[in-house]
Amino acid sequence: MLRMMNCSHLPTSCVDHRGRRERGFTLLEIMVVVMLIGLLLAIGIPMMRRSLVRAEMLAEVGMVKQAVTVARIAALKQGQRVAMKILDDNAAQEGGLVMAWYDGNNDGLPDELPDGLVGRWIVKDKYTLRPDASNVLLKLGGTARGVVFLPNGNTIAAASGALVGQGALVVEDVHSNNVRLSVRGGTGTVIQQMWDYDNSEWSNQIRFWRY
């Protein structure tokens, strides 16, 4: 009551105070907010685009790595020889089909399909697959290149066909990011490396991105 009585003695002051509280934003305040939103978008959109480039590339690389693991497990589980085609031939190709199948007659050809199919993995067209000159994948039947897993889990990946050395595949995106997947003969271990343009070498660190 006392507060209301005080306001009754000062009507102009009380009305001015309520008016200030009820007024909207000024043009200057709106402009500042718009500028801040624009600044956040200018910073955030490129970061989101870069994150998307990395995520999509690593998803394709991860899919190929997973395919190798699945094919090797199938050979061990079924006690059968499994052939895995990674490249259509010994040249670069855009996108493609990575495929693994049971190879009972040891000819490297998918002559037991469809019943003998282990799996199919489709690489998107905007990614290029190519062999690594220093680590050529095993030549399967026909012109295909890939890896063979023996019933005991041993892997033949090198061009020589021996259970030593390694064969490798390079995955490249439209921004010229290159990731090499090397499949070790014997264990079937997959080593992932990224091309470092500054030092012109393959690095175990996956951080040399181009956008």
Residue frames as qw, qx, qy, qz and C-alpha x, y, z in Angstrom:
[[0.000, 0.885, 0.466, 0.000, 0.00, 0.00, 0.00],
 [0.303, -0.784, 0.088, 0.534, 2.77, 2.36, 0.86],
 [0.396, -0.134, 0.591, 0.690, 4.42, 1.72, -2.49],
 [0.188, 0.608, 0.672, 0.379, 1.16, 2.36, -4.35],
 [0.148, -0.922, -0.283, 0.219, 0.64, 5.54, -2.37],
 [0.382, -0.557, 0.306, 0.671, 4.13, 6.71, -3.26],
 [0.312, 0.182, 0.677, 0.641, 3.37, 6.13, -6.93],
 [0.059, 0.798, 0.591, 0.104, 0.15, 8.02, -6.59],
 [0.217, -0.874, -0.039, 0.434, 2.11, 11.04, -5.52],
 [0.136, -0.569, 0.547, 0.599, 4.52, 10.64, -8.46],
 [0.778, 0.434, 0.401, -0.215, 2.34, 9.64, -11.42],
 [0.504, 0.798, -0.289, -0.163, 4.69, 10.88, -14.11],
 [0.093, -0.603, 0.792, -0.024, 7.70, 8.98, -12.78],
 [0.618, -0.006, 0.764, -0.184, 5.77, 5.72, -12.45],
 [0.734, 0.605, 0.216, -0.220, 4.34, 5.95, -15.98],
 [0.330, 0.799, -0.490, -0.115, 7.77, 6.68, -17.44],
 [0.314, -0.437, 0.839, -0.079, 9.25, 3.67, -15.66],
 [0.708, 0.239, 0.641, -0.177, 6.60, 1.29, -17.01],
 [0.607, 0.761, -0.031, -0.229, 6.99, 2.75, -20.49],
 [0.101, 0.717, -0.683, -0.097, 10.69, 2.05, -20.52],
 [0.458, -0.188, 0.863, -0.102, 10.10, -1.56, -19.53],
 [0.670, 0.433, 0.565, -0.211, 7.46, -2.13, -22.21],
 [0.389, 0.769, -0.284, -0.419, 9.25, -0.60, -25.18],
 [0.963, 0.242, 0.092, 0.075, 10.69, -2.92, -27.92],
 [0.717, -0.202, 0.239, 0.623, 14.21, -3.27, -29.32],
 [0.128, 0.823, -0.141, -0.535, 15.80, -0.28, -30.97],
 [0.765, 0.628, -0.129, -0.066, 17.04, -0.45, -34.56],
 [0.137, 0.731, -0.648, 0.164, 20.63, -0.45, -33.32],
 [0.558, -0.300, 0.724, -0.274, 20.00, -3.44, -31.06],
 [0.873, 0.346, 0.284, -0.192, 18.36, -5.38, -33.91],
 [0.568, 0.747, -0.346, 0.019, 21.31, -4.61, -36.19],
 [0.154, -0.617, 0.743, -0.208, 23.77, -5.84, -33.57],
 [0.744, -0.044, 0.618, -0.251, 21.86, -9.12, -33.18],
 [0.817, 0.561, 0.061, -0.122, 21.71, -9.62, -36.97],
 [0.314, 0.776, -0.539, 0.090, 25.46, -8.96, -37.22],
 [0.406, -0.444, 0.763, -0.235, 26.17, -11.50, -34.49],
 [0.843, 0.209, 0.450, -0.208, 24.02, -14.13, -36.22],
 [0.676, 0.715, -0.173, -0.044, 25.78, -13.45, -39.52],
 [0.029, 0.720, -0.678, 0.146, 29.18, -13.79, -37.84],
 [0.624, -0.218, 0.713, -0.232, 28.22, -17.12, -36.29],
 [0.850, 0.435, 0.257, -0.147, 26.96, -18.41, -39.64],
 [0.458, 0.802, -0.382, 0.004, 30.12, -17.24, -41.41],
 [0.134, -0.567, 0.791, -0.188, 32.21, -19.23, -38.94],
 [0.658, -0.068, 0.672, -0.334, 29.91, -22.20, -38.47],
 [0.826, 0.480, 0.065, -0.289, 28.97, -23.09, -42.07],
 [0.484, 0.645, -0.591, 0.007, 32.58, -23.66, -43.29],
 [0.229, -0.398, 0.828, -0.320, 33.30, -25.72, -40.18],
 [0.762, 0.147, 0.492, -0.394, 30.21, -27.84, -40.80],
 [0.756, 0.589, -0.198, -0.205, 31.17, -28.33, -44.45],
 [0.232, 0.610, -0.746, 0.135, 34.68, -29.41, -43.49],
 [0.477, -0.205, 0.763, -0.386, 33.32, -31.81, -40.91],
 [0.833, 0.346, 0.232, -0.365, 31.04, -33.28, -43.56],
 [0.577, 0.648, -0.489, -0.084, 33.95, -33.77, -45.98],
 [0.022, -0.469, 0.843, -0.265, 35.93, -35.62, -43.32],
 [0.623, -0.019, 0.631, -0.462, 32.98, -37.69, -42.14],
 [0.832, 0.444, 0.018, -0.333, 31.96, -38.84, -45.64],
 [0.470, 0.621, -0.627, 0.016, 35.52, -39.74, -46.62],
 [0.140, -0.366, 0.850, -0.351, 36.17, -41.69, -43.44],
 [0.762, 0.116, 0.411, -0.487, 32.82, -43.47, -43.83],
 [0.808, 0.497, -0.250, -0.193, 33.87, -44.83, -47.24],
 [0.277, 0.556, -0.749, 0.231, 37.30, -45.80, -45.92],
 [0.430, -0.242, 0.713, -0.499, 35.73, -47.45, -42.89],
 [0.864, 0.233, 0.127, -0.428, 33.39, -49.44, -45.11],
 [0.696, 0.510, -0.506, -0.007, 36.29, -50.95, -47.06],
 [0.012, 0.447, -0.790, 0.419, 38.11, -51.79, -43.81],
 [0.661, -0.060, 0.511, -0.546, 34.97, -53.44, -42.49],
 [0.857, 0.368, -0.183, -0.309, 34.64, -55.46, -45.70],
 [0.439, 0.494, -0.729, 0.179, 38.14, -56.91, -45.20],
 [0.265, -0.273, 0.748, -0.543, 37.29, -57.86, -41.63],
 [0.793, 0.131, 0.261, -0.535, 33.99, -59.50, -42.60],
 [0.781, 0.443, -0.404, -0.174, 35.63, -61.51, -45.40],
 [0.257, 0.445, -0.799, 0.313, 38.40, -62.81, -43.14],
 [0.468, -0.142, 0.642, -0.591, 35.95, -63.75, -40.38],
 [0.850, 0.256, -0.008, -0.459, 33.84, -65.63, -42.96],
 [0.626, 0.453, -0.635, 0.014, 36.88, -67.66, -44.04],
 [0.010, 0.317, -0.815, 0.484, 37.67, -68.57, -40.45],
 [0.593, -0.011, 0.454, -0.665, 34.09, -69.29, -39.47],
 [0.876, 0.308, 0.008, -0.370, 33.25, -71.48, -42.45],
 [0.653, -0.353, 0.617, 0.260, 36.71, -72.98, -42.87],
 [0.691, 0.543, 0.417, 0.231, 36.67, -72.06, -46.55],
 [0.423, -0.065, 0.236, 0.872, 38.80, -69.99, -48.86],
 [0.172, 0.861, 0.413, -0.242, 37.33, -66.50, -49.47],
 [0.458, 0.212, 0.284, 0.815, 38.28, -64.20, -52.35],
 [0.027, -0.816, -0.358, 0.453, 37.67, -60.48, -52.09],
 [0.459, 0.492, 0.330, 0.662, 37.61, -58.13, -55.10],
 [0.225, -0.678, -0.238, 0.658, 38.53, -54.54, -54.20],
 [0.132, 0.582, -0.310, -0.741, 39.47, -53.13, -57.62],
 [0.824, 0.469, 0.157, -0.278, 38.01, -54.03, -61.00],
 [0.839, 0.417, -0.097, 0.336, 41.51, -54.08, -62.45],
 [0.664, -0.283, -0.113, 0.683, 44.92, -52.48, -61.89],
 [0.188, 0.372, 0.182, 0.891, 43.79, -48.97, -62.84],
 [0.113, 0.133, 0.429, -0.886, 41.94, -46.15, -61.11],
 [0.159, -0.461, -0.779, -0.394, 38.15, -46.31, -61.08],
 [0.259, -0.271, 0.174, -0.910, 35.42, -43.98, -59.85],
 [0.748, -0.177, 0.263, -0.584, 33.34, -45.69, -57.20],
 [0.467, 0.273, -0.826, -0.158, 32.79, -49.38, -57.62],
 [0.874, -0.313, -0.102, -0.357, 31.72, -52.59, -55.99],
 [0.016, -0.481, 0.837, -0.261, 33.80, -54.33, -53.33],
 [0.883, -0.062, -0.155, -0.438, 32.72, -57.95, -53.17],
 [0.149, -0.435, 0.874, -0.159, 33.71, -61.12, -51.31],
 [0.882, 0.062, -0.174, -0.434, 32.72, -64.71, -52.05],
 [0.764, -0.330, 0.554, 0.014, 33.63, -68.28, -51.14],
 [0.478, 0.657, -0.511, -0.281, 36.22, -69.55, -53.61],
 [0.878, -0.221, 0.404, -0.130, 36.08, -73.32, -53.26],
 [0.900, 0.339, 0.161, 0.222, 37.90, -74.11, -56.52],
 [0.544, -0.563, 0.175, 0.597, 40.70, -71.60, -55.88],
 [0.522, 0.417, 0.427, 0.609, 40.36, -69.82, -59.23],
 [0.181, -0.263, -0.131, 0.938, 39.65, -66.37, -57.80],
 [0.220, -0.197, -0.484, -0.824, 36.41, -66.07, -59.75],
 [0.442, 0.004, 0.490, -0.751, 32.92, -65.64, -58.27],
 [0.405, 0.044, -0.781, -0.474, 31.71, -68.85, -59.89],
 [0.215, -0.273, -0.902, 0.258, 29.79, -69.89, -56.76],
 [0.216, 0.146, 0.227, -0.938, 27.48, -66.88, -56.70],
 [0.218, -0.699, 0.113, -0.672, 24.86, -66.19, -55.55],
 [0.844, -0.462, -0.262, -0.071, 24.90, -68.90, -52.86],
 [0.785, -0.097, -0.218, 0.571, 28.57, -68.39, -52.14],
 [0.130, 0.740, -0.005, 0.660, 28.34, -64.62, -51.64],
 [0.489, -0.277, -0.529, 0.635, 29.90, -63.28, -48.44],
 [0.059, -0.775, -0.343, 0.528, 29.06, -59.62, -48.96],
 [0.418, 0.567, 0.332, 0.627, 28.80, -56.62, -51.29],
 [0.271, -0.697, -0.219, 0.627, 29.86, -53.06, -50.45],
 [0.442, 0.730, 0.344, 0.393, 29.16, -50.16, -52.83],
 [0.409, -0.351, -0.039, 0.841, 31.60, -47.24, -52.94],
 [0.263, 0.838, 0.302, -0.370, 30.05, -43.90, -53.93],
 [0.685, 0.588, 0.236, 0.359, 30.84, -42.55, -57.39],
 [0.079, 0.964, -0.132, 0.217, 32.47, -39.33, -56.14],
 [0.549, -0.659, 0.508, 0.082, 35.29, -41.39, -54.61],
 [0.658, 0.581, -0.467, -0.110, 38.12, -42.79, -56.71],
 [0.859, -0.368, 0.354, 0.045, 39.73, -46.13, -55.95],
 [0.587, 0.700, -0.405, 0.013, 43.19, -46.88, -57.28],
 [0.931, -0.136, -0.201, 0.273, 46.04, -49.30, -56.61],
 [0.323, -0.882, 0.300, 0.167, 49.19, -48.29, -54.79],
 [0.638, 0.651, -0.411, -0.026, 52.20, -48.64, -57.08],
 [0.104, 0.549, -0.773, 0.299, 54.47, -49.92, -54.32],
 [0.326, -0.037, 0.859, -0.392, 51.92, -52.34, -52.81],
 [0.484, 0.080, -0.527, -0.694, 49.93, -53.89, -55.64],
 [0.735, -0.094, 0.433, -0.513, 46.96, -56.02, -54.61],
 [0.445, -0.084, 0.880, 0.142, 46.79, -59.70, -55.48],
 [0.414, 0.211, -0.493, -0.736, 45.54, -60.49, -58.98],
 [0.634, 0.102, 0.662, -0.387, 42.42, -62.62, -58.81],
 [0.512, 0.297, 0.748, 0.298, 40.80, -64.50, -61.68],
 [0.323, 0.835, 0.376, 0.238, 40.36, -62.29, -64.75],
 [0.359, 0.563, -0.101, 0.738, 41.50, -58.69, -64.28],
 [0.504, -0.805, -0.153, -0.273, 40.27, -58.07, -60.73],
 [0.359, 0.400, -0.586, 0.606, 42.59, -57.10, -57.88],
 [0.644, -0.604, -0.057, -0.466, 42.01, -57.95, -54.27],
 [0.204, -0.497, 0.758, -0.371, 42.83, -60.24, -51.37],
 [0.757, -0.079, -0.608, -0.228, 42.42, -63.95, -50.60],
 [0.459, -0.506, 0.538, -0.495, 41.72, -65.33, -47.13],
 [0.442, 0.154, -0.882, -0.050, 42.63, -68.95, -46.43],
 [0.683, -0.462, -0.506, -0.253, 40.51, -71.23, -44.20],
 [0.666, -0.321, -0.437, 0.512, 42.99, -70.79, -41.32],
 [0.160, -0.931, -0.214, 0.249, 42.68, -66.98, -41.50],
 [0.490, -0.325, 0.338, 0.735, 45.98, -66.36, -43.27],
 [0.386, 0.838, 0.186, -0.337, 45.79, -63.62, -45.88],
 [0.603, 0.092, 0.435, 0.662, 47.33, -63.38, -49.33],
 [0.132, 0.906, 0.245, -0.320, 47.45, -59.70, -50.24],
 [0.205, -0.649, 0.442, 0.585, 50.77, -59.07, -51.96],
 [0.619, 0.586, -0.278, -0.443, 51.18, -59.19, -55.72],
 [0.175, 0.443, -0.878, -0.053, 53.60, -62.10, -55.36],
 [0.798, -0.190, -0.427, -0.382, 50.90, -64.19, -53.72],
 [0.525, 0.071, -0.716, 0.453, 53.15, -65.06, -50.79],
 [0.504, -0.741, -0.443, -0.012, 51.99, -64.77, -47.19],
 [0.487, -0.384, -0.103, 0.777, 54.32, -61.82, -46.70],
 [0.137, 0.098, 0.281, 0.945, 54.26, -58.20, -47.70],
 [0.225, 0.546, 0.554, -0.587, 51.07, -56.30, -48.34],
 [0.212, 0.460, 0.586, 0.633, 48.71, -55.01, -50.99],
 [0.063, -0.422, -0.348, 0.835, 47.18, -51.56, -50.83],
 [0.156, 0.696, 0.608, 0.350, 44.25, -49.51, -52.04],
 [0.157, -0.126, -0.139, 0.970, 44.08, -45.71, -52.21],
 [0.056, 0.749, 0.660, 0.014, 40.77, -43.91, -51.70],
 [0.222, -0.047, 0.065, 0.972, 40.57, -40.34, -53.03],
 [0.173, 0.727, 0.591, -0.304, 37.74, -37.80, -52.79],
 [0.407, 0.791, 0.310, 0.335, 36.90, -34.78, -54.97],
 [0.178, -0.973, 0.143, -0.029, 39.10, -32.53, -52.80],
 [0.611, 0.551, -0.522, 0.224, 42.20, -34.69, -53.48],
 [0.524, -0.549, 0.558, -0.334, 42.29, -36.15, -49.98],
 [0.710, 0.282, -0.636, -0.112, 44.03, -39.52, -50.21],
 [0.639, -0.464, 0.523, -0.321, 43.80, -42.34, -47.69],
 [0.509, 0.366, -0.766, -0.141, 45.74, -45.56, -48.22],
 [0.842, -0.298, 0.292, -0.343, 44.56, -48.89, -46.84],
 [0.330, 0.504, -0.798, -0.036, 47.34, -51.48, -46.72],
 [0.931, -0.206, 0.020, -0.301, 46.33, -55.10, -46.13],
 [0.173, -0.626, 0.759, -0.034, 49.12, -57.08, -44.52],
 [0.733, 0.166, -0.627, -0.205, 49.76, -60.53, -45.87],
 [0.365, 0.041, -0.841, 0.397, 49.39, -63.25, -43.25],
 [0.026, -0.290, -0.677, 0.675, 47.48, -61.45, -40.50],
 [0.059, 0.645, 0.650, 0.399, 45.13, -59.47, -42.76],
 [0.253, -0.645, -0.314, 0.649, 45.71, -56.37, -40.63],
 [0.334, 0.770, 0.342, 0.423, 44.61, -53.15, -42.35],
 [0.424, -0.376, -0.123, 0.814, 46.87, -50.12, -41.90],
 [0.204, 0.884, 0.403, 0.121, 45.30, -46.70, -42.57],
 [0.456, -0.316, 0.072, 0.829, 47.45, -43.76, -43.70],
 [0.287, 0.898, 0.300, -0.147, 46.81, -40.31, -45.17],
 [0.644, 0.391, 0.125, 0.645, 48.85, -38.49, -47.80],
 [0.306, -0.782, -0.110, 0.531, 50.70, -35.46, -46.42],
 [0.561, 0.762, 0.174, 0.273, 51.08, -33.00, -49.31],
 [0.134, -0.959, 0.247, -0.039, 53.46, -30.73, -47.39],
 [0.421, -0.600, 0.673, 0.101, 56.02, -33.47, -46.78],
 [0.648, 0.415, -0.509, -0.387, 55.11, -35.67, -49.78],
 [0.178, 0.198, -0.947, 0.178, 54.74, -38.81, -47.71],
 [0.629, -0.420, -0.569, -0.323, 52.18, -41.17, -46.21],
 [0.076, -0.380, 0.571, -0.724, 51.44, -40.48, -42.58],
 [0.279, -0.293, -0.903, 0.142, 49.72, -42.52, -39.88],
 [0.054, 0.405, 0.436, -0.802, 48.01, -39.31, -38.75],
 [0.181, 0.573, 0.705, 0.377, 44.66, -38.63, -40.43],
 [0.132, -0.786, -0.304, 0.522, 44.77, -34.83, -40.30],
 [0.234, -0.287, 0.407, 0.835, 46.05, -33.57, -43.65],
 [0.375, 0.625, 0.679, -0.086, 42.71, -32.47, -45.07],
 [0.090, -0.056, 0.357, 0.928, 42.06, -30.36, -48.17],
 [0.268, 0.586, 0.655, -0.394, 38.73, -28.60, -48.77]]
